[in-house]
C-alpha cells in the first residue's frame, strides 16, 4: 500500500484526533477515528485507520461487507467471545457485534475489522500489539468522557 497524506486530520480535528466545539476552549467533546478503505481485492478489503496520531493497517472480509461507509459511534464493551473489552461499532445497519479486534487474515472475521501495524495485500501483522495500542488510546479517551466515533471512507486509492 502506498502512503497517502492524511489531509483530513486538519479538516476533522486537532493533532490528537479530537474535535473541539468552535470557541470552546475547555473540553473536547468527540474523538474521531478515520478508516480509509482501499479497493477490495479477491480476498479482503485493506485500509488504514487514523486514531490520534497513530496509523493502523486494517483488514475486513469481502463477504459479508458489514459496515457501509458512514459515521459510527464506538463504545468499549466486554466481549464474551473474546473474553476482553473491545471497541464495538454502534448503529451499523442490520448488524450488531461489529468490533475492532486482532486478526491476521480476513477468514478470521465474520464481519469485524482487524487492526495491525503492517501487512500486505491479504493479511496484517502485529495485530495483538496494534489492538493493545488502540485500546490504550481509546481507554484514555473514555476516561475523559469524550464520545468516540469512526468515520469509514471508501477511498479506493490506498
KEBATI-480111 format. One record per residue: residue in one letter; x, y, z of N, C-alpha, C in turn. Coordinates in steps of 0.02 Angstrom, whole numbers, plus 32768, in hexadecimal, padded with zeros to 4 digits. Example, Ala and Ser with C-alpha at 12.3 -4.5 7.8 and 13.67 -1.06 7.14 Angstrom:
BEGIN
a82947EE4818682677F1F818682947F5B8186;s82827F90816282AC7FCB816582858002818A;
REM end
This chain:
BEGIN
x802A7FC58000800080008000802C803E8000;x801C806C7FD4804280AA7FD4802580DA8008;x805081058021803A81368053801681708031;x7FE1818580517FBC81C0803B7FBF81F38073;x7FBF823380627FBD826480977F7B826180BC;x7F7C826780FC7F3F826581237F2482AC812A;x7F0D82C780F07EF6830B80EC7EBB83198119;x7E9582E6812B7E5982F081537E6882FE819C;x7EA682F481B17EB6830181F77EA48348820B;x7EBA837981E37EAA83BF81F27E6183CE81E7;x7E4183AB81B87DFB83B781A87DCD83A281E1;x7DDF836C82027DB3835082357DC58363827C;x7E06836C82897E18836D82CF7E5D838D82DB;x7E6E8391831B7EB083A8832B7EE2836F8320;x7F20837883327F52834583237F4E8306834F;x7F1D8301837A7F1482C683A37ED382A28391;x7EB382B583597E76829383457E3982AA836A;x7E3A82E583887E0482FC83B27DE283398391;x7DA08336838B7D7B836F83717D69839D83AB;x7D7383DC83A17D62840D83D47D26843683BC;x7CFB844983EA7CC3847583D87CE184B983C8;x7CCF84D883907CEC851A83807CE1854C83B9;x7D17856D83CC7D14859E84027D16857F8448;x7D14853D844D7D13851B848D7D5A8506849E;x7D76852084D37DBC851584E27DC884E4851B;x7D9384CC853B7D9D84A585777D9E845A856C;x7D70843D85467D6A83F585447D5883DC84FE;x7D8183AF84E27D6F839184A37D31836584AC;x7D068362847A7CC9833A84817CC982FA8459;x7CF182F784247CF282BB83FB7D3982A783E9;x7D43826683E37D81824B83CB7D708226838A;x7D8D823B83537D7D821F83127DB781F582F8;x7DA981B782E57DD9818E82C17DC1818C8278;x7DF08188824A7DDF818682037DF8814481E6;x7DCB811C81C97DDF80DF81A67DD980EB815C;x7E1280EC813A7E1580F980F37E1F80B580D1;x7DE9809A80B37DEC805980927E0A805E804D;x7E30802B803A7E4980267FF67E197FFF7FCB;x7E2D7FF37F8E7E057FCD7F5E7E067F837F73;x7DCD7F617F747DCC7F1A7F867DF77EF17F55;x7E1A7EBE7F6F7E3C7E8E7F447E137E4E7F43;x7E2E7E177F2C7E077DDA7F267DF97DB77F69;x7E187DCE7FA07E0F7DAD7FE07DF57DDB8018;x7E047E1B80147DF57E46804D7DF57E8F8038;x7DE87EBA80697DED7F0280617E227F1A8091;x7E567F3A80787E8A7F5680A27E7D7FA180AB;x7E967FBC80E17E8E800380ED7EBF801C8120;x7EB6805B81327EDF807A81667EB1809F8196;x7EBE809681D67E9880B6820B7EC480EA822C;x7EAD8129822C7ED0815F824F7EAD81688292;x7ED3815C82C77EB98167830B7EEC81928330;x7ED981CF833F7F0981FE835B7F3F820B8328;x7F7E8200833B7FB58208830C7FD281C582F8;x7FAC818F83017FC2814C82F07F9B813282B4;x7FBE811382867F9E80F4824B7FA380A98252;x7F6A8087824F7F66803F82527F528024820D;x7F6B7FEA81FB7F547FC781C07F137FA281D3;x7EE37F9E81A57EA57F7A81B47E977F45817F;x7E6E7F1681917E5B7EE081657E137ECC8174;x7DEA7EC581417DA47EB081487D957E7A8114;x7D677E4C81247D557E1A80F27D2B7E3980BA;x7D307E1A80807D067E3180477CBD7E1E8052;x7CB27DE280697C6E7DCA80737C677DB380BB;x7C3C7DCE80E17C137E0780CF7C377E4880DE;x7C2A7E7C80B57C417EBF80C67C0D7EDB80F6;x7C207EE181337BEF7EF081687BE67F398178;x7C177F6281697C137FA9817B7C167FD4813D;x7BDD7FED81277BE1801C80EF7C05805B8104;x7C1E808180D47C3F80C080E47C0E80EB810C;x7C28810E813D7BFF813981677C21814781A9;x7BFB816581D67C15817982177BF38150824D;x7C1A813082787C00810382AB7C1D811482EF;x7BF2811283217C09811983667C2E80DA837A;x7C6380E183A17C8A80A883B87C8580A78404;x7C73806D841F7C70806484687C9D802B847C;x7CBE803484B47CE87FFE84CF7CBB7FD084F8;x7CB67F9184E17C897F6185007CAD7F1E850A;x7C9A7EFD853F7CB57EBA854C7C987E898519;x7CC37E6084FB7CAF7E2D84CB7CB97DE884EB;x7C837DC384F87C8C7D8085137CB27D5284E3;x7CA87D5C84A37CCA7D3284717D157D3A8474;x7D2D7D77847D7D757D8484807D8F7D8A84C7;x7D617D8A84F87D727D8E853F7D9D7DCC854F;x7D887E0485327DAA7E44853E7D7E7E7E8526;x7D917EB9853A7D6E7EF585237D8A7F0784DF;x7D5C7F1684AF7D6E7F28846B7D457F648454;x7D5E7F8A84237D367FC084057D007FA183D7;x7CC17FB483E37C897F9B83BB7C687FD58397;x7C5A7FCC83567C377FFF832F7BEC7FFA833C;x7BCD803283487B85803583567B618055831B;x7B25803D830D7AFC805B82D97B0C80428293;x7B2F800A828D7B3C7FED824B7AFB7FCF8231;x7AE47FE481F67AA37FCC81DC7AA07F8081D7;x7A6F7F6381F87A627F1B81F47A947EEE8218;x7AC27F0B823F7AF57EE382617B017EFB82A8;x7B177ECD82D17B2F7EDD83147B717EB7831D;x7B927EC583537BD07EA283657C087EAB8332;x7C0B7EE483107C427EF382E27C787F14830C;x7CB17EF483107CE67F0B833D7D287F158317;x7D557F3B83367D9B7F3B83227DBB7F05834D;x7DE17ED8832F7E057EA583567E427E8C8331;x7E6B7E6583547EA77E4983377E957E118307;x7EB57E1182CC7EB17DDA829C7EE97DE4826A;x7EF77DB082447F2B7DB582127F117DAE81CA;x7EDB7D8881C27EBD7D7E81807E727D898184;x7E547D9C814C7E0C7DAB814A7DE27D6F815E;x7DFA7D3381517DD47CF681627DCA7CEF81AD;x7DEF7D1581D57DE97D12821D7DB37D418237;x7D8D7D60820A7D597D90821D7D167D7D81FF;x7CE27D8B82247C9D7D83820B7C7E7DC781FC;x7CA87DF781EE7C907E3A81DD7CB17E718205;x7CDB7E6082357CFD7E92825E7D397EAE8238;x7D597EDF82577D917F0282397DD07EF08261;x7E017ED4823F7E417EC4825F7E707EFF825A;x7E9A7F07828C7ECC7F3C828B7F127F1D8293;x7F427F3A82717F877F2382757FB67F5D826E;x7FF67F4F827180297F84826980497F838225;x80447F4B8201805F7F4681BE803A7F0E819A;x804C7F01815C802C7ECB813980377ECE80EF;x80127EA580CB80157EA280837FCE7E9D8069;x7FC67E8A802A7F837E8B800B7F4D7E668031;x7F5E7E2B804C7F2A7E0080697F327DF180B3;x7F607E1280D57F697E06811C7F857E44813F;x7F7F7E4381817F9F7E7781AA7FC97E5681E0;x7FFD7E7981F6802C7E5F822980267E878269;x80407E69829F80457E8A82E080017EA282F8;x7FCE7E7982ED7F897E8D82FC7F7D7E938348;x7F997E66836F7F8E7E6B83B87FAD7EAB83D4;x7FE97EBB83BC80097EF883D27FE27F3683BC;x7FC87F33837F7F9F7F6B83667F607F738391;x7F407F3C83A37F047F4283CD7F157F5E8412;x7F4D7F4B842D7F627F67846E7F6A7FB38468;x7F8B7FCA84337F95801284297F528035841E;x7F26801883F57EE5803783E97EBC803B8429;x7EBC8005844F7E958005848E7EB2803884BF;x7EF3803F84C27F12807084EE7EFA80B684DC;x7EFA80C6849B7EE1810784847E9881128497;x7E6F80E084887E2780E884927E1380E884DC;x7E3680C285057E2880C3854D7E388108856B;x7E6E812785537E7F816A856A7E48819C8557;x7E2F8196851A7DF881C285047DBA81B5852D;x7DAB817585397D6F8162855F7D71817E85A6;x7DAC818185C57DB0819C86097DA381E7860B;x7DA8820985D17D9A825085CD7D51825E85BB;x7D29822985B87CE2822E85A77CD6824E8563;x7D03824285347CFA825884F07CD6822084CA;x7CAC8232849A7C8E81FF84707CC181EC843A;x7CC181AC84287CF0819283F67CC9818083B7;x7CE28196837E7CC28189833E7CF58170830C;x7CDD814B82DB7D07813882A27CE2814D8262;x7D06816E82377CEC818181F57D0C815181C3;x7CE3812A81A07CFB80F9816F7CF281168129;x7D2B811C81067D2B813880C37D4281038091;x7D2080FF80587D3480D180227D5C80F97FF0;x7D9C81017FFE7DC7812A7FD37DE081047F96;x7DEC80C47F9C7E0380987F667E4380AF7F46;x7E6A80D77F697EA880F07F4C7EE580DE7F77;x7EDC80B07FA57F14809D7FD17F41806C7FAD;
REM end
